[in-house]
Amino acid sequence: MATNTPHPLRVRKRPDFEQGGGRLRVVDLFAGCGGLTLGAAQAAHERGVALDVPLAVDFEQAPIDVFSANFPKAHAQRAAVETFFDGDVGAPLTVVETQTAETVGELDLLIGGPPCQGHSNLNNHTRRDDPKNRLYLRMARAAEVLRPRVLVVENVPAVVHDRQQVVEVAREHLTSIGYTVATAVVELVRLGIPQTRRRHIMLAVRADALPQGESVDTILQLGEGAVHDLRWAIQDLENVPPEHWFDKPSRANSENQARIDWLHDNGQFNLPNARRPVCHQGKHSYVSMYGRLSWDQPAQTMTSGFGSMGQGRYVHPSQRRTLTPHEAARIQGFPDYFRFDSTVTRTQLSVIIGNAVPPALSRVLASRLFDAGVLDEGARVTERQVAV
Ligand SMILES: C[S@@+](CC[C@H](N)C(=O)[O-])C[C@H]1O[C@@H](n2cnc3c(N)ncnc32)[C@H](O)[C@@H]1O
């Protein structure tokens, strides 16, 4: 039966996230282009609650430009997170932190996806000692400084193997300062994302914000939604002319173009070893690399390599090319109203899209927090105090 509900990824008009009765105040650290903020904004908007972002921080200009273009009223700052939160976990607040807390004011939701290369299974195991992993603890410190109702930290599932045990250290610290903490690995495909991506989530709720009878573990049980395949996400873009850079695929070199042609000519989805570069011709576990996507299944994890067949299963199901930035953004769950135009180079664009957290994650989680009464739909209208 035909339905009038617009396809959520094809919506071109940005909702007026800043309008609403109540106000959801969100701080986003390691904010990237704002995938997590977008999901929180969507959940708030569905309830008539306005978004207010007193602080979003990323130390790269390109993602901050995209963030600002999409959330023009947010105080998005290009800076290292450590410049706002420079004290040790458990130590008295520093002068800078006291100032940060004053300027941010009362806070509902602190969200962040610290860089995760050091934890990723795709990386050498020695990288589990990567100093970047310590950035995870900046989230716990930021919660200590800002005292939000809710903290959400997103990361790769392998974060639990970190040698410094950042997850356990953060959990213990947050518990000691009055938060109830739960962790879970979430299958994003169960949240309607057409992608087999798994993420580790830490959810911490301030004791006084958790209504009696509600459980943080139960709130974090996400994912009973419909599973979407690739067709659902990108079929309408199949023949979009590559006039705009967002719809232009990367140009494959002649060897890779021949491989793409072979997959299509032979109706195959995996490239045999004999057609791969020499380094892939022996025994290897990279079956999906050089592979072609299937319309009827979710995609594999999007990374910044979506334009290169040598970096994953990124050949289009029906077209003799890899995915365009537009298709990759859709597979990450970004609706068409989300603008990436401010990005200057193609590499920056690929990194921004590949690094992004699918907004569905924070949308579903924030919705559950609203439903549980942890986040308040009411008319708590607080004007931003002092601009950061
Ligand atoms: C995984 S991405 C975050 C994606 C983002 N949460 C989203 O929802 O789209 C991590 C981001 O952290 C930024 N970053 C890494 N180290 C940082 C630091 N010390 N201070 C600020 N930003 C940092 C990177 O530039 C990158 O954009």
The ligand as an SDF file (V2000), in Angstrom:
LIG
                    3D

 27 29  0  0  0  0  0  0  0  0999 V2000
   35.2170    9.4080   15.2730 C   0  0  0  0  0  0  0  0  0  0  0  0
   35.3140   11.0680   14.8500 S   0  0  0  0  0  0  0  0  0  0  0  0
   33.8790   11.7030   15.6170 C   0  0  0  0  0  0  0  0  0  0  0  0
   32.6100   11.6100   14.8430 C   0  0  0  0  0  0  0  0  0  0  0  0
   31.4680   12.3730   15.4500 C   0  0  0  0  0  0  0  0  0  0  0  0
   31.2550   12.0160   16.8300 N   0  0  0  0  0  0  0  0  0  0  0  0
   30.1640   12.2260   14.6920 C   0  0  0  0  0  0  0  0  0  0  0  0
   29.1600   11.9480   15.3220 O   0  0  0  0  0  0  0  0  0  0  0  0
   30.1150   12.4210   13.4820 O   0  0  0  0  0  0  0  0  0  0  0  0
   36.5730   11.6680   15.9370 C   0  0  0  0  0  0  0  0  0  0  0  0
   36.8600   13.1530   15.7700 C   0  0  0  0  0  0  0  0  0  0  0  0
   37.7080   13.5560   16.8380 O   0  0  0  0  0  0  0  0  0  0  0  0
   38.5390   14.5970   16.3750 C   0  0  0  0  0  0  0  0  0  0  0  0
   39.6600   14.6680   17.3440 N   0  0  0  0  0  0  0  0  0  0  0  0
   40.6340   13.7610   17.5520 C   0  0  0  0  0  0  0  0  0  0  0  0
   41.4090   14.1210   18.6000 N   0  0  0  0  0  0  0  0  0  0  0  0
   40.8890   15.2840   19.0690 C   0  0  0  0  0  0  0  0  0  0  0  0
   41.2150   16.1420   20.1480 C   0  0  0  0  0  0  0  0  0  0  0  0
   42.2330   15.8680   20.9690 N   0  0  0  0  0  0  0  0  0  0  0  0
   40.4610   17.2460   20.3460 N   0  0  0  0  0  0  0  0  0  0  0  0
   39.4370   17.5330   19.5120 C   0  0  0  0  0  0  0  0  0  0  0  0
   39.0690   16.7510   18.4760 N   0  0  0  0  0  0  0  0  0  0  0  0
   39.7770   15.6470   18.2680 C   0  0  0  0  0  0  0  0  0  0  0  0
   38.8860   14.2040   14.9650 C   0  0  0  0  0  0  0  0  0  0  0  0
   39.2290   15.3420   14.1970 O   0  0  0  0  0  0  0  0  0  0  0  0
   37.5720   13.5430   14.4980 C   0  0  0  0  0  0  0  0  0  0  0  0
   36.7760   14.4410   13.7760 O   0  0  0  0  0  0  0  0  0  0  0  0
  1  2  1  0
  2  3  1  0
  2 10  1  0
  3  4  1  0
  4  5  1  0
  5  6  1  0
  5  7  1  0
  7  8  2  0
  7  9  1  0
 10 11  1  0
 11 12  1  0
 11 26  1  0
 12 13  1  0
 13 14  1  0
 13 24  1  0
 14 15  1  0
 14 23  1  0
 15 16  2  0
 16 17  1  0
 17 18  1  0
 17 23  2  0
 18 19  1  0
 18 20  2  0
 20 21  1  0
 21 22  2  0
 22 23  1  0
 24 25  1  0
 24 26  1  0
 26 27  1  0
M  CHG  2   2   1   9  -1
M  END
$$$$
